[in-house]
Amino acid sequence: MADRIELDRLLSFGKKIELEVAEIACETSTSILIEWNRQNAWFQKKKVRIEQRENSVVVTMPKWLFERKFS
């Protein structure tokens, strides 16, 4: 599944991270699973913003949360 997820861009805007991935790996009513850089991490939906685009999904989150999950 990690091969299907491609990072199109990763932008840091001060205290926010915008992560663009091909798709959400898994989703529940309260959480989403993101696969990035061959790593998996669950995020609570209330702590991130999810924006569906034509060919990708953009997940915006606090920088500290991104660093905690993917560092």
Buried (B, 14 or more C-beta within 10 A) or exposed (E): EEEEBEEEEBEEEEEBBBBBBBBBBEEEEEBBBBBBEEEBBEBEBEEBEBEEEEEBBBBBBEEEBBEEBBE
